[in-house]
């Protein structure tokens, strides 16, 4: 490395690079979306904690998904909102790297929680007689803790590989947060190892889990079609279709972002994809589960009646 290279202490997040009027409009729109994200997931989490009828493995994992979504959005969106109304769009390098680490950890956690949720539905529908034994609270706790621990360990691998690199410029990130691929462009050394590990992690944390989910739900569909009772079939389809909507939104956008050839997706399009799975998807998850889930709607109705006048 040359002796004239200096270490980066702060970087500028270029964001969306639009007119001032459009920036204020986006600020209002994204603030509304972020509020809905926190409110929607917070309501889901509160209902699951307070309503004893929702104290089941499925809603236990759904509560973890709500925590992931709130954390995921809160890691990226507040800084983006601040930059939309602030001319000084810099971020210190250490907080930038921490944002990258937490973003990866929460993204990995969401992937694994969605896989665990699909396994829970598979056991409930395809093996109902063994469900209470297989999905005991001890097993559910182990699955949830393992998902969180593994997610942060995998993110730590990326962090270590990033910190081994010298960063000397440019001092600008063409993104609205410190996304890992954009951060690697700041390095003044070969990042091939980082790129290989990112691709391998995508195969392991995106393609592998997606295949497991699809296999689980293909067997679930066949099991549902064998259900004789119309009400039981409708309830099973409603629950599983909600989960499949969430899986499709998250895995689809993430795979396009990280595994499709980059030449097909200019940087501005990559920002839109990142915005989709860091803000839109966490906002849509509680809507999907509440609108298509009779038990959640019932819990919300009971909670509102308790709060109403006697």
Secondary structure in CASP SS format (residue, H / E / C, confidence):
PFRMAT SS
TARGET T0000
AUTHOR 0000-0000-0000
METHOD secondary structure of the structure
MODEL  1
X C 1.00
X C 1.00
X C 1.00
X C 1.00
X C 1.00
X C 1.00
X C 1.00
X C 1.00
X C 1.00
X E 1.00
X E 1.00
X E 1.00
X E 1.00
X C 1.00
X C 1.00
X C 1.00
X C 1.00
X C 1.00
X C 1.00
X H 1.00
X H 1.00
X H 1.00
X H 1.00
X H 1.00
X H 1.00
X H 1.00
X H 1.00
X H 1.00
X H 1.00
X H 1.00
X H 1.00
X H 1.00
X H 1.00
X H 1.00
X H 1.00
X H 1.00
X H 1.00
X H 1.00
X H 1.00
X H 1.00
X H 1.00
X H 1.00
X H 1.00
X H 1.00
X H 1.00
X H 1.00
X H 1.00
X H 1.00
X H 1.00
X H 1.00
X C 1.00
X H 1.00
X H 1.00
X H 1.00
X C 1.00
X C 1.00
X H 1.00
X H 1.00
X H 1.00
X H 1.00
X H 1.00
X H 1.00
X H 1.00
X H 1.00
X H 1.00
X H 1.00
X H 1.00
X H 1.00
X H 1.00
X H 1.00
X H 1.00
X H 1.00
X H 1.00
X H 1.00
X H 1.00
X H 1.00
X H 1.00
X H 1.00
X H 1.00
X H 1.00
X H 1.00
X H 1.00
X H 1.00
X H 1.00
X C 1.00
X C 1.00
X C 1.00
X C 1.00
X C 1.00
X E 1.00
X E 1.00
X E 1.00
X H 1.00
X H 1.00
X H 1.00
X H 1.00
X H 1.00
X H 1.00
X H 1.00
X H 1.00
X H 1.00
X H 1.00
X H 1.00
X H 1.00
X H 1.00
X H 1.00
X H 1.00
X H 1.00
X H 1.00
X H 1.00
X H 1.00
X H 1.00
X H 1.00
X H 1.00
X H 1.00
X H 1.00
X H 1.00
X H 1.00
X H 1.00
X H 1.00
X H 1.00
X H 1.00
X H 1.00
X H 1.00
X H 1.00
X H 1.00
X C 1.00
X H 1.00
X H 1.00
X H 1.00
X H 1.00
X H 1.00
X H 1.00
X H 1.00
X C 1.00
X C 1.00
X H 1.00
X H 1.00
X H 1.00
X H 1.00
X H 1.00
X H 1.00
X H 1.00
X H 1.00
X H 1.00
X H 1.00
X H 1.00
X H 1.00
X H 1.00
X H 1.00
X H 1.00
X H 1.00
X H 1.00
X H 1.00
X H 1.00
X H 1.00
X H 1.00
X H 1.00
X H 1.00
X H 1.00
X H 1.00
X H 1.00
X H 1.00
X C 1.00
X C 1.00
X C 1.00
X E 1.00
X C 1.00
X C 1.00
X C 1.00
X C 1.00
X E 1.00
X E 1.00
X C 1.00
X C 1.00
X C 1.00
X C 1.00
X C 1.00
X C 1.00
X H 1.00
X H 1.00
X H 1.00
X H 1.00
X H 1.00
X C 1.00
X C 1.00
X E 1.00
X C 1.00
X C 1.00
X C 1.00
X C 1.00
X H 1.00
X H 1.00
X H 1.00
X H 1.00
X H 1.00
X H 1.00
X H 1.00
X H 1.00
X H 1.00
X H 1.00
X H 1.00
X H 1.00
X H 1.00
X H 1.00
X H 1.00
X H 1.00
X H 1.00
X H 1.00
X H 1.00
X H 1.00
X H 1.00
X H 1.00
X H 1.00
X H 1.00
X H 1.00
X H 1.00
X H 1.00
X H 1.00
X H 1.00
X H 1.00
X H 1.00
X H 1.00
X H 1.00
X H 1.00
X C 1.00
X C 1.00
X C 1.00
X C 1.00
X H 1.00
X H 1.00
X H 1.00
X H 1.00
X H 1.00
X H 1.00
X H 1.00
X H 1.00
X H 1.00
X H 1.00
X H 1.00
X H 1.00
X H 1.00
X H 1.00
X H 1.00
X H 1.00
X H 1.00
X H 1.00
X H 1.00
X H 1.00
X H 1.00
X H 1.00
X H 1.00
X H 1.00
X H 1.00
X H 1.00
X H 1.00
X H 1.00
X H 1.00
X H 1.00
X C 1.00
X C 1.00
X H 1.00
X H 1.00
X H 1.00
X C 1.00
X C 1.00
X H 1.00
X H 1.00
X H 1.00
X H 1.00
X H 1.00
X H 1.00
X H 1.00
X H 1.00
X H 1.00
X H 1.00
X H 1.00
X H 1.00
X H 1.00
X H 1.00
X H 1.00
X H 1.00
X H 1.00
X H 1.00
X H 1.00
X H 1.00
X H 1.00
X H 1.00
X H 1.00
X H 1.00
X H 1.00
X C 1.00
X C 1.00
X H 1.00
X H 1.00
X H 1.00
X H 1.00
X H 1.00
X H 1.00
X H 1.00
X H 1.00
X H 1.00
X H 1.00
X H 1.00
X H 1.00
X H 1.00
X H 1.00
X C 1.00
X C 1.00
X C 1.00
END
